[in-house]
Amino acid sequence: MFEIIPSIWLINGKCVRLKRGDFSTEEAISNNPLEIAQDFESIGIERLHLVDLDGARRGEPKNYHILEAIAGYTNLKVDFTGGISTDGDVIKCFEFGAKTVTIASAAANYPERFSQFILSYGREKINLAADTNPEDLKIKIKGWLKKTEIDLYDHIEFFHDRGLKYLKCSDVTRDGVMQGPNFELYAQLVKKFPNLNIAASGGVRNIDDFKRLRDLGLGAAVFGRAYYEGMLKLSDLENFISEK
């Protein structure tokens, strides 16, 4: 089943949007992330990607209170990400209501630790974020502020061999600029890792992009800016969900 997953990006408790992950382009969208989440829930969306940008920059989650509010006042399955690096962080995320966590920096910096997370908490609860610039296919971490020398495909292969089931991959050059997803990259990932449930992130403009990603064999697509700028409307999303 193909799933569309809205993202809410948080800085200082506010919902914001960025272009290509550049913090200098920060624009506040709303002071009420819960209200936005409830709007998504009202049309039948079941899962939310909640991004703690403060946590990503500082190396530990900071917006647990927003996670707790959304988990407590909606039935959305919240996937929480941003600065999660220790067992204590993972446990706390689940205690505050996350159904799953997505981890990027810790997986790159401490691969054996991340592998242990998959074993300890289960492959249904621990997701890998592998974010890259297609010019070099190197992994980017810390809210995309830092480039590593880790090859995208080697990185995914390492965890695939250790039980990974869910992958979110972003082309950071497409994020927040609505130029369309990197379909070629996602086609390659599906071909190389047919057993992974892969979520595309970055560049979604419209319902046709969702359909094309679905037809490529992806498991999900994460979207944000197109909705916040009015290119995707709640009614469009509701119709797409009902057609599946």
C-alpha positions as CSV (number, residue, x, y, z in Angstrom):
1,M,0.0,0.0,0.0
2,F,1.3,3.5,-0.9
3,E,1.0,6.1,1.8
4,I,1.2,9.9,1.7
5,I,2.8,11.4,4.8
6,P,2.6,15.1,5.6
7,S,5.6,16.6,7.4
8,I,5.6,19.2,10.1
9,W,9.0,20.9,10.7
10,L,9.5,22.4,14.1
11,I,11.8,25.3,15.3
12,N,11.1,26.7,18.8
13,G,7.7,24.9,18.9
14,K,6.5,26.6,15.6
15,C,5.8,25.0,12.3
16,V,8.2,26.3,9.7
17,R,9.3,25.6,6.2
18,L,12.8,25.7,4.7
19,K,14.3,25.6,1.2
20,R,16.9,22.8,0.6
21,G,17.2,22.4,4.4
22,D,18.8,25.9,4.6
23,F,18.0,27.4,8.0
24,S,18.6,30.9,6.7
25,T,15.4,30.4,4.6
26,E,13.2,29.7,7.6
27,E,9.6,30.9,7.3
28,A,7.1,30.4,10.2
29,I,3.9,28.8,9.0
30,S,2.0,28.4,12.2
31,N,2.2,28.7,15.9
32,N,-0.1,25.7,16.3
33,P,1.3,22.5,14.9
34,L,-1.4,20.5,16.6
35,E,-4.1,22.3,14.5
36,I,-2.3,21.5,11.3
37,A,-2.0,17.8,12.4
38,Q,-5.7,17.7,13.1
39,D,-6.5,19.1,9.7
40,F,-4.5,16.2,8.1
41,E,-6.3,13.7,10.3
42,S,-9.7,15.0,9.3
43,I,-9.3,13.9,5.7
44,G,-8.1,10.4,6.5
45,I,-4.3,10.7,6.7
46,E,-3.0,8.2,9.2
47,R,0.7,9.0,9.6
48,L,2.6,12.2,10.3
49,H,6.3,12.9,9.9
50,L,7.3,15.3,12.8
51,V,10.7,16.9,12.3
52,D,12.4,18.4,15.3
53,L,14.9,20.8,13.6
54,D,16.1,22.1,17.0
55,G,17.0,18.6,17.9
56,A,18.7,17.9,14.6
57,R,21.0,20.9,15.1
58,R,21.7,20.3,18.8
59,G,22.1,16.5,18.7
60,E,19.2,15.7,21.0
61,P,15.4,16.1,20.7
62,K,13.9,19.3,22.0
63,N,10.3,19.4,21.0
64,Y,8.9,16.5,23.0
65,H,5.9,18.7,24.1
66,I,4.7,19.0,20.5
67,L,5.1,15.3,20.0
68,E,3.1,14.7,23.2
69,A,0.3,17.1,22.1
70,I,-0.1,15.7,18.6
71,A,0.0,12.1,19.9
72,G,-2.5,12.9,22.7
73,Y,-5.0,14.9,20.7
74,T,-5.0,13.0,17.4
75,N,-5.0,9.3,16.4
76,L,-2.2,10.0,13.9
77,K,0.8,7.6,13.9
78,V,3.6,10.0,14.6
79,D,7.0,9.3,13.1
80,F,9.4,11.5,15.1
81,T,12.9,12.6,13.9
82,G,15.6,15.1,14.9
83,G,18.6,14.5,17.1
84,I,17.7,11.0,18.3
85,S,21.0,9.3,19.1
86,T,20.8,7.2,22.3
87,D,18.6,4.5,23.8
88,G,17.3,7.1,26.2
89,D,16.2,9.3,23.3
90,V,14.4,6.5,21.6
91,I,12.7,5.4,24.8
92,K,11.6,9.0,25.5
93,C,10.2,9.4,22.0
94,F,8.0,6.4,22.5
95,E,7.0,7.5,26.0
96,F,5.8,10.8,24.5
97,G,3.7,9.1,21.9
98,A,5.8,8.4,18.8
99,K,4.8,5.2,17.0
100,T,8.1,5.2,15.0
101,V,11.3,7.1,15.0
102,T,13.5,8.1,12.0
103,I,17.2,8.4,12.6
104,A,19.8,9.9,10.3
105,S,22.9,11.3,12.1
106,A,23.3,8.6,14.7
107,A,23.0,5.9,12.0
108,A,25.9,7.6,10.1
109,N,28.0,8.2,13.2
110,Y,27.3,5.1,15.2
111,P,26.2,2.4,12.7
112,E,26.5,-0.5,15.2
113,R,24.3,1.4,17.7
114,F,21.6,2.0,15.1
115,S,21.8,-1.7,14.1
116,Q,21.1,-2.5,17.8
117,F,18.1,-0.2,17.8
118,I,16.6,-2.2,15.0
119,L,17.1,-5.4,17.0
120,S,16.1,-3.9,20.4
121,Y,12.9,-2.0,19.3
122,G,12.0,-3.9,16.2
123,R,12.2,-3.1,12.5
124,E,8.6,-1.8,12.5
125,K,9.6,1.1,14.8
126,I,13.1,2.1,13.7
127,N,13.4,3.9,10.3
128,L,16.5,5.1,8.6
129,A,16.8,8.5,6.9
130,A,19.4,8.5,4.2
131,D,19.6,12.0,2.8
132,T,21.9,13.0,0.0
133,N,22.9,15.4,-2.8
134,P,22.7,13.4,-6.1
135,E,25.9,15.2,-7.3
136,D,28.0,13.1,-5.1
137,L,25.6,10.6,-3.4
138,K,27.2,11.3,0.0
139,I,25.1,11.1,3.2
140,K,24.2,14.4,4.8
141,I,23.4,14.7,8.5
142,K,22.7,17.1,11.4
143,G,19.7,18.6,9.6
144,W,21.7,18.4,6.3
145,L,24.3,20.9,7.8
146,K,27.1,18.3,7.6
147,K,28.3,16.2,4.6
148,T,29.9,12.9,5.3
149,E,32.0,10.7,3.1
150,I,29.6,7.8,3.4
151,D,28.2,6.5,0.1
152,L,24.4,6.4,-0.1
153,Y,24.1,2.9,-1.4
154,D,26.8,1.5,0.9
155,H,25.0,3.1,3.8
156,I,21.6,1.6,3.0
157,E,23.2,-1.8,2.2
158,F,24.8,-2.0,5.6
159,F,21.5,-1.6,7.4
160,H,19.5,-3.6,4.9
161,D,21.8,-6.6,5.8
162,R,21.0,-6.0,9.4
163,G,17.2,-6.1,9.2
164,L,16.2,-2.6,8.1
165,K,12.7,-2.4,6.7
166,Y,11.8,1.3,6.4
167,L,13.9,3.9,4.6
168,K,13.2,7.6,4.0
169,C,15.4,9.1,1.3
170,S,15.6,12.8,0.5
171,D,17.3,14.5,-2.4
172,V,18.3,17.6,-0.4
173,T,18.5,19.7,-3.6
174,R,14.8,19.1,-4.3
175,D,13.5,19.8,-0.8
176,G,11.2,22.8,-0.4
177,V,11.7,24.1,-4.0
178,M,8.8,22.1,-5.6
179,Q,10.8,21.1,-8.7
180,G,9.5,17.5,-8.6
181,P,11.0,14.5,-6.9
182,N,14.2,12.8,-8.1
183,F,12.3,10.0,-9.8
184,E,15.6,8.5,-11.3
185,L,17.1,8.2,-7.8
186,Y,14.0,6.5,-6.4
187,A,13.8,4.1,-9.3
188,Q,17.4,3.1,-8.7
189,L,16.7,2.6,-5.0
190,V,13.6,0.4,-5.7
191,K,15.6,-1.7,-8.1
192,K,18.6,-2.1,-5.8
193,F,16.5,-2.7,-2.6
194,P,13.2,-4.3,-3.7
195,N,12.5,-5.6,-0.2
196,L,12.7,-2.2,1.5
197,N,9.7,0.0,2.1
198,I,11.0,3.3,0.7
199,A,9.6,6.7,1.3
200,A,10.5,9.5,-1.1
201,S,11.0,13.0,0.4
202,G,11.5,16.3,-1.3
203,G,10.1,18.0,-4.3
204,V,6.5,16.8,-4.4
205,R,4.3,19.3,-6.3
206,N,1.0,17.7,-7.0
207,I,-1.1,14.5,-7.0
208,D,0.6,13.3,-10.3
209,D,3.9,13.2,-8.4
210,F,2.4,10.9,-5.8
211,K,1.0,8.7,-8.6
212,R,4.3,8.4,-10.3
213,L,6.2,7.6,-7.1
214,R,3.6,5.0,-6.3
215,D,3.9,3.5,-9.8
216,L,7.7,3.3,-9.3
217,G,7.1,0.9,-6.4
218,L,7.7,3.2,-3.5
219,G,5.9,2.6,-0.2
220,A,5.3,6.3,0.7
221,A,5.9,9.9,-0.2
222,V,6.5,12.7,2.4
223,F,5.3,16.1,1.4
224,G,5.2,19.6,3.0
225,R,5.8,22.8,1.2
226,A,3.4,22.1,-1.7
227,Y,0.6,21.9,0.8
228,Y,1.7,24.9,2.9
229,E,1.9,27.0,-0.3
230,G,-1.6,25.9,-1.5
231,M,-0.5,23.8,-4.5
232,L,-1.9,20.7,-2.7
233,K,-5.2,21.2,-1.0
234,L,-6.8,19.1,1.6
235,S,-9.6,18.2,-0.8
236,D,-6.9,17.0,-3.4
237,L,-5.3,14.8,-0.7
238,E,-8.6,13.4,0.5
239,N,-9.6,12.5,-3.1
240,F,-6.3,10.7,-3.6
241,I,-6.6,8.8,-0.4
242,S,-10.2,7.7,-1.2
243,E,-9.2,6.5,-4.7
244,K,-6.5,4.1,-3.5
